[in-house]
Amino acid sequence: MHSRFGRRIGWNILGTAAGRLIGPLAQIAIARFLDPAQFGLFAIGVAWIALFEILKDLGLNHAIIVEEDRRCFVSLQFFVELSIATVLFVITLGCAPVLAAFLHEPEMGSILVLMSLQMFFLAISGPLVTEHMRTQNYRVLAIRQAVIPATMGISGWFL
């Protein structure tokens, strides 16, 4: 029992540390290759995705983890997260040209729209994360915590 607990803690620590290290390291690498104006555009896109992260599940995953009959609730979580991603993506489609004109940066519109596609990936992975949290599969969660910041970094290379 103690070794299983130790492995779970180890994976949890590894995932948290990897997620918190990879994100800033990717941003440092991106900052090295982008000029300040381009990096500022990338930072606006990262902030927009962070807003989605705050809004995406509304605490549903924590409620589902403790629920006995969770199947319909996982479907609800998927629907809610995908709906929020869709609404924010439509808002992005409408606001991106306005923001690009306001900032006098024509490429901002396409950058924001492309980076906003990540919201769908995050929404689709939400119920999977909930299930792995419920089953205490911390190894998979650790890998996800490392992959998400890496995808944010990869999106910066496309600027």
C-alpha positions in Angstrom: 0.0 0.0 0.0 2.8 2.4 0.9 4.6 1.8 -2.4 1.4 2.5 -4.4 0.9 5.7 -2.5 4.5 6.7 -3.0 4.2 6.1 -6.8 1.1 8.2 -7.0 2.7 11.0 -5.1 5.8 10.7 -7.2 3.8 10.9 -10.5 1.8 13.8 -9.1 4.9 15.7 -8.1 6.6 14.9 -11.5 3.6 16.1 -13.5 3.2 19.3 -11.5 6.9 20.1 -11.7 7.1 19.2 -15.4 4.0 21.4 -16.2 5.4 24.3 -14.3 8.9 24.0 -15.8 8.0 23.3 -19.4 5.7 26.2 -19.8 8.2 28.9 -18.7 11.1 27.1 -20.5 9.0 27.0 -23.8 8.2 30.7 -23.4 11.9 31.6 -22.8 12.8 29.6 -26.0 10.0 31.4 -27.9 11.1 34.8 -26.6 14.6 34.0 -27.9 13.3 33.5 -31.5 10.6 36.1 -31.7 11.0 39.9 -31.7 9.3 41.7 -28.8 6.2 42.6 -30.8 5.6 39.0 -31.9 6.1 37.8 -28.4 3.6 40.3 -27.2 1.1 38.9 -29.7 1.9 35.3 -28.5 1.4 36.4 -24.9 -2.1 37.8 -25.7 -3.0 34.4 -27.1 -1.7 32.6 -24.1 -3.8 34.9 -21.8 -6.9 34.2 -23.9 -6.3 30.4 -23.5 -5.8 30.9 -19.7 -9.2 32.6 -19.5 -10.7 29.5 -21.1 -8.8 27.3 -18.5 -10.5 29.2 -15.8 -14.0 28.9 -17.3 -13.9 25.5 -18.8 -15.3 23.1 -16.3 -16.9 25.2 -13.6 -15.9 22.7 -11.0 -17.7 19.8 -12.6 -14.7 17.5 -12.5 -14.4 17.7 -8.7 -18.1 17.0 -8.3 -18.0 14.0 -10.8 -15.0 12.4 -9.0 -17.0 11.9 -5.8 -20.3 10.9 -7.6 -21.2 7.2 -7.6 -23.1 7.2 -10.9 -20.9 9.4 -12.9 -21.5 8.3 -16.5 -24.2 10.9 -17.3 -22.2 13.5 -15.4 -19.1 12.9 -17.5 -21.3 13.4 -20.6 -22.5 16.6 -19.1 -19.0 17.7 -18.4 -18.0 17.0 -22.0 -21.0 18.9 -23.3 -20.4 21.9 -21.0 -16.7 22.2 -21.8 -17.2 21.7 -25.5 -20.0 24.3 -25.4 -17.9 26.8 -23.6 -15.0 26.2 -26.0 -17.4 26.7 -29.0 -18.8 29.9 -27.5 -15.4 31.4 -26.8 -14.1 30.3 -30.2 -17.1 32.1 -31.9 -16.3 35.2 -29.7 -12.7 34.9 -30.7 -13.7 34.9 -34.4 -15.7 38.0 -33.9 -13.2 39.9 -31.6 -9.9 38.9 -33.3 -10.3 41.3 -36.2 -11.4 44.1 -33.9 -8.4 43.5 -31.6 -6.0 43.3 -34.6 -7.3 46.7 -35.8 -7.1 48.2 -32.3 -3.5 47.0 -31.8 -2.6 47.9 -35.4 -1.3 44.3 -35.8 -3.1 42.6 -38.7 -1.6 39.2 -37.9 -3.1 39.2 -34.3 -6.4 38.1 -35.7 -5.1 34.9 -37.2 -2.8 34.2 -34.3 -5.6 34.4 -31.8 -7.9 32.2 -33.9 -5.2 29.6 -34.4 -4.3 29.6 -30.7 -8.0 29.4 -29.7 -8.2 26.0 -31.4 -6.4 24.6 -28.4 -9.6 25.2 -26.4 -11.2 22.3 -28.2 -8.3 20.0 -27.3 -8.6 21.1 -23.7 -12.4 20.6 -23.7 -12.2 17.2 -25.2 -9.5 16.1 -22.7 -11.5 17.4 -19.7 -13.6 14.3 -19.1 -10.6 12.0 -19.6 -8.7 14.0 -16.9 -11.7 13.6 -14.6 -11.8 9.8 -15.2 -8.0 9.5 -14.5 -8.3 11.6 -11.4 -11.2 9.4 -10.2 -9.2 6.2 -10.8 -6.1 7.8 -9.4 -4.1 7.2 -12.6 -1.5 9.9 -11.9 1.0 8.7 -14.5 -1.4 9.7 -17.3 -2.2 12.9 -15.6 1.5 13.7 -15.2 2.1 13.2 -18.9 -0.9 15.5 -19.7 0.5 18.2 -17.3 3.7 18.1 -19.3 2.1 18.0 -22.8 -0.3 21.0 -22.4 2.5 23.5 -21.8 4.5 22.0 -24.6 1.6 22.5 -27.0 1.4 26.1 -25.9 5.1 26.4 -26.7 4.7 24.7 -30.1 1.9 27.1 -31.0 4.5 29.9 -30.5 6.7 28.5 -33.2 4.0 29.0 -35.8 4.2 32.8 -35.4 
